[in-house]
Amino acid sequence: MLDFVTLAVKTQLNVHDLNNEAVAGNVTDIRIIEFLNENGERREAPAVSGRMLKHWHYEGIRHLIVKGSYSSVPLCAGCKTGEPMRPGIASGGKLAQINPQRLEEERNFITNCAICDIHGYLIALEGKTEQAQSEPEEGTKSKGKKKGVPIRRTSRAMFSWLMPVLGSESAQKQVLHTRVSRQQEIAEGESPAQMIFNKSYASGIYAFVSALDIKRIGAVELLLGSDQEYAVDQTQRKQRATIAIESYRLMISGQIGASLSHALPHQNPRAILVAYSENGPLPFPVSPMYPDYLNRTVGLFPKNAKFLYWGEENKLPENVKPVKTIDNIFVELISKLT
């Protein structure tokens, strides 16, 4: 079975709404990031955080399970409804975070939720307050010491920021929108109520890298020992790894962004380099935001790495296998999940 997969993706996005993260009143502005080019010169352009990319990978997994052909794969209540509260339970019609008392319950979290398994979680526990040993001075409050053990499972899916390719142009534009409500007109016999707001959109050629640690899917991390122990069987691990890989397909197709109902990005994939290993972890690839990232990545990776490439480059390093379609990449990766 595959141990580790990395992706280096270059794509063109026109009129996207992936990073409208600064809101002030009725104005939603775009996030601009500063960075350096290869000459060390400062540049700035629209960019998208890795948190946003990771969120849409999570949403892809959820979509494939809840609405796709993987309905038998378990999800906790929080992940099923799209809340970031992981692990989550439904109680009294509301969502609440599980508050475990023993670290050994990690096994149950993995078994009961594929997303908690793949994308991890953080539960900040707070224990009871211990009274200070000495008596407080008169007129002061007694101070106690809170005890608690946070429970954390690291993500098996890792993402870089979505960054503009060096040497390419970026564009951004703030657009005026209006929203009209007829409720006031109906109720009061007046003109329709109109709300005016501004929203920014950006365009550019971007790059991101991602890694998926397949070997650790289903693994119980809190149990120490030389042999890796898993909370789910091999069939379930393969199924979860398949969903995690397929979620990248949705991202590459443009299913990312803050306003998918009315601002699907005009996405045009330009290049995808995939490296995989059936024997241990791999380094992260050199980002496609840099020139000659293909040769640099191949020169960095160990001999056990296998490479697949789809894109515009005709002259490839000797050990990089070209494929005709993006689908060929996903078919080959999933075929290695044995």
C-alpha positions in Angstrom: 0.0 0.0 0.0 1.1 3.6 -0.6 2.9 5.2 2.3 3.2 8.8 1.2 1.9 11.0 -1.7 2.9 14.6 -2.5 1.4 17.0 -5.1 2.9 20.1 -6.7 0.1 21.9 -8.6 0.2 24.9 -10.9 -3.1 26.4 -12.0 -4.7 29.5 -13.4 -7.6 31.0 -11.5 -9.6 33.8 -13.0 -12.1 35.9 -11.0 -11.8 33.8 -7.8 -13.1 34.5 -4.3 -10.8 32.3 -2.3 -9.3 34.8 0.0 -11.9 37.5 0.9 -10.8 37.4 4.5 -10.8 41.0 5.5 -14.3 42.4 6.2 -15.1 45.9 7.4 -18.8 46.9 7.3 -20.2 46.3 3.8 -16.7 46.0 2.2 -15.0 42.6 1.8 -11.4 43.0 0.8 -8.9 40.5 -0.6 -5.9 39.2 1.3 -2.5 40.4 0.0 0.7 38.7 1.0 4.3 39.9 0.8 6.9 37.5 -0.5 10.3 37.5 -2.2 11.2 36.6 -5.7 14.3 34.5 -6.6 16.5 37.7 -6.5 15.3 38.5 -3.0 13.2 41.4 -4.1 10.0 42.1 -2.2 6.7 41.5 -4.0 3.1 41.5 -3.0 0.0 39.9 -4.6 -3.2 38.1 -3.7 -2.6 34.7 -2.0 -4.6 32.1 -0.2 -3.8 30.5 3.1 -3.1 26.8 3.5 -6.0 26.8 6.1 -8.4 27.6 3.2 -6.9 24.9 1.0 -7.1 22.4 3.9 -10.7 23.4 4.5 -11.7 22.6 1.0 -9.9 19.3 1.0 -11.9 18.5 4.1 -15.1 19.6 2.3 -14.3 17.3 -0.6 -13.9 14.4 1.7 -17.2 15.3 3.4 -19.0 15.7 0.1 -17.7 12.3 -1.2 -19.0 10.6 2.0 -22.3 12.3 2.6 -23.4 12.8 -1.0 -21.2 10.3 -2.9 -20.6 6.6 -3.1 -18.9 6.3 0.3 -21.9 6.6 2.6 -20.8 3.7 4.7 -17.7 5.6 5.9 -18.4 6.9 9.4 -18.3 10.6 10.4 -18.9 12.2 13.7 -21.7 14.7 14.1 -19.5 17.8 13.7 -17.7 16.6 10.5 -21.0 15.4 9.0 -22.5 18.9 9.3 -19.4 20.7 8.1 -18.5 22.2 11.5 -14.8 22.5 12.5 -15.6 21.1 15.9 -13.8 17.7 15.9 -14.7 15.2 17.3 -18.3 16.4 17.6 -21.5 14.9 19.1 -25.1 15.9 18.7 -26.8 16.6 22.0 -30.2 18.1 22.5 -30.3 19.3 18.9 -27.0 21.1 19.3 -23.4 20.3 18.5 -20.9 19.8 21.3 -17.3 18.7 21.4 -16.5 15.4 22.9 -14.7 15.8 26.2 -12.9 12.5 26.8 -11.4 11.6 30.1 -8.8 9.1 28.9 -6.2 9.4 26.2 -7.0 5.8 25.2 -10.2 7.1 23.6 -8.2 8.2 20.6 -9.0 4.8 19.2 -12.7 5.5 19.3 -12.3 8.9 17.6 -10.4 7.2 14.7 -12.9 4.4 14.4 -16.0 6.6 14.5 -14.9 9.4 12.1 -12.8 9.3 8.9 -12.3 13.1 8.9 -11.1 13.2 12.5 -8.7 10.4 11.5 -7.4 12.1 8.3 -7.5 15.8 9.2 -6.9 15.5 13.0 -8.4 17.4 15.9 -7.6 19.4 19.0 -9.5 19.0 22.3 -8.4 21.5 24.9 -9.3 19.8 28.2 -9.7 21.8 31.4 -9.6 19.9 34.7 -10.9 20.8 38.1 -9.4 23.8 39.9 -7.1 22.9 42.7 -7.2 25.3 45.7 -3.9 26.9 46.5 -2.1 25.3 49.4 -1.7 28.6 51.3 -4.6 30.6 52.6 -5.3 33.8 50.5 -4.6 37.1 52.1 -7.6 39.0 53.5 -9.4 40.9 50.8 -8.0 38.8 47.9 -9.5 36.0 45.9 -8.3 32.5 46.2 -6.3 31.5 43.1 -6.4 28.0 41.8 -4.5 26.0 39.3 -6.4 24.5 36.4 -5.3 21.0 35.3 -6.0 19.7 31.9 -4.5 17.5 29.2 -5.1 18.7 25.6 -5.7 15.8 23.2 -4.3 16.4 19.7 -4.2 14.4 16.6 -2.0 15.8 13.8 -3.4 16.0 10.3 -2.3 13.5 7.7 -3.0 16.1 5.0 -0.7 19.1 4.8 -0.9 22.2 2.6 1.1 25.2 1.6 -0.3 28.6 0.8 -1.6 29.1 -2.7 1.0 31.5 -4.1 1.4 33.4 -7.4 3.9 31.9 -9.8 7.1 34.1 -9.9 7.2 36.2 -13.0 3.4 36.0 -13.6 1.0 38.9 -13.3 -1.8 39.1 -10.7 -5.0 41.1 -10.9 -7.5 42.2 -8.4 -10.7 44.2 -8.6 -13.3 45.4 -6.1 -16.8 45.1 -7.5 -20.0 46.8 -6.4 -22.9 44.5 -5.7 -26.5 45.3 -4.7 -29.1 43.2 -2.9 -32.7 44.3 -3.1 -35.4 43.2 -0.6 -39.1 43.7 -1.4 -40.2 42.9 2.2 -40.1 46.5 3.3 -42.1 47.6 0.2 -44.8 45.0 0.9 -45.0 45.9 4.5 -44.9 49.7 4.3 -45.8 50.5 0.7 -42.4 52.1 0.1 -39.6 51.5 -2.4 -37.7 48.3 -2.1 -34.9 48.3 0.4 -31.5 48.1 -1.3 -28.2 47.0 0.3 -25.0 48.0 -1.5 -21.8 46.1 -0.7 -18.3 45.8 -2.2 -16.4 42.6 -2.8 -13.0 41.9 -4.2 -12.0 39.3 -6.7 -8.6 38.2 -8.0 -7.0 36.5 -10.9 -3.6 34.9 -11.4 -1.4 31.8 -12.0 -0.9 30.1 -8.7 1.0 27.2 -7.2 0.6 25.0 -4.1 2.1 21.9 -2.7 0.4 19.3 -0.5 1.4 16.0 1.1 -0.8 13.1 2.3 0.7 10.7 4.9 -1.2 7.6 4.0 0.7 5.2 6.3 -0.6 7.1 9.3 -4.2 7.0 8.3 -6.0 4.9 10.9 -2.9 4.8 13.1 -3.2 5.1 16.9 -0.4 7.6 17.8 -0.7 7.6 21.6 0.2 3.9 21.9 4.0 3.7 21.9 5.8 0.7 20.5 7.9 -0.5 17.6 4.9 -1.9 15.7 2.4 0.5 14.3 -1.1 -0.2 15.6 -4.2 0.7 13.7 -7.8 1.4 14.9 -9.3 0.3 11.6 -8.6 -2.6 9.3 -6.8 -2.5 6.0 -10.0 -2.4 4.0 -11.2 0.7 5.8 -7.7 2.3 5.6 -7.7 1.8 1.8 -11.2 3.3 1.6 -10.2 6.4 3.6 -7.0 6.9 1.6 -9.0 6.6 -1.6 -11.4 9.4 -0.5 -8.5 11.6 0.6 -6.9 11.2 -2.8 -10.1 11.8 -4.7 -10.7 15.0 -2.8 -7.7 16.5 -4.5 -9.5 15.9 -7.8 -12.4 18.1 -6.6 -10.0 20.8 -5.6 -8.2 20.8 -8.9 -11.5 21.1 -10.7 -12.2 24.4 -9.0 -14.3 23.3 -6.0 -12.6 25.7 -3.7 -13.5 29.2 -2.7 -15.7 31.3 -0.4 -18.6 31.9 -2.8 -19.2 28.7 -4.9 -22.9 29.7 -5.3 -22.0 32.7 -7.5 -18.2 32.9 -7.9 -16.8 29.6 -9.0 -13.2 30.3 -10.0 -12.5 29.9 -13.7 -9.8 27.3 -13.1 -7.4 26.1 -15.8 -4.9 23.5 -14.5 -1.5 24.0 -16.0 0.7 21.3 -14.4 0.5 18.6 -11.8 3.6 16.7 -10.5 2.8 13.8 -8.1 5.4 11.8 -6.2 4.6 8.7 -4.3 6.4 6.1 -2.2 5.5 2.6 -1.1 8.3 2.6 1.4 8.4 5.4 3.9 7.8 9.2 3.8 9.0 11.7 1.2 10.3 15.2 1.2 8.0 18.0 0.2 8.3 19.0 -3.5 9.8 22.3 -4.6 6.9 24.6 -5.3 5.8 25.2 -8.9 5.9 29.0 -8.1 9.6 28.7 -8.8 11.2 28.0 -12.3 12.7 24.6 -12.9 10.8 23.1 -10.0 10.6 19.7 -11.8 14.4 19.1 -11.9 14.8 20.6 -8.4 12.2 18.2 -7.0 13.5 15.1 -8.7 17.1 16.0 -7.5 15.8 16.3 -3.9 13.8 13.1 -3.7 15.2 9.6 -2.8 15.5 6.8 -5.3 12.4 5.0 -4.0 10.1 7.9 -5.2 7.9 7.4 -8.2 6.9 10.5 -10.3 3.8 11.2 -12.4 3.4 14.4 -14.5 0.6 16.0 -16.4 1.0 19.5 -17.9 2.7 21.8 -20.4 6.3 20.7 -20.0 7.5 18.5 -22.9 11.1 17.8 -21.7 10.9 15.9 -18.5 13.5 14.4 -16.2 14.3 10.8 -17.1 12.5 9.2 -14.1 9.3 11.3 -14.4 6.4 9.4 -16.1 4.1 11.6 -18.3 0.4 10.9 -18.3 -2.2 12.0 -20.9 -4.9 13.1 -18.5 -5.3 14.3 -14.9 -7.6 11.3 -14.4 -4.6 9.0 -15.2 -2.9 10.3 -12.1 -5.7 9.5 -9.8 -6.3 6.1 -11.4 -2.7 5.1 -10.9 -2.5 6.4 -7.3 -5.6 4.5 -6.3 -4.4 1.3 -8.0 -1.4 1.4 -5.6 -3.7 1.2 -2.5 -3.5 -2.5 -2.2 
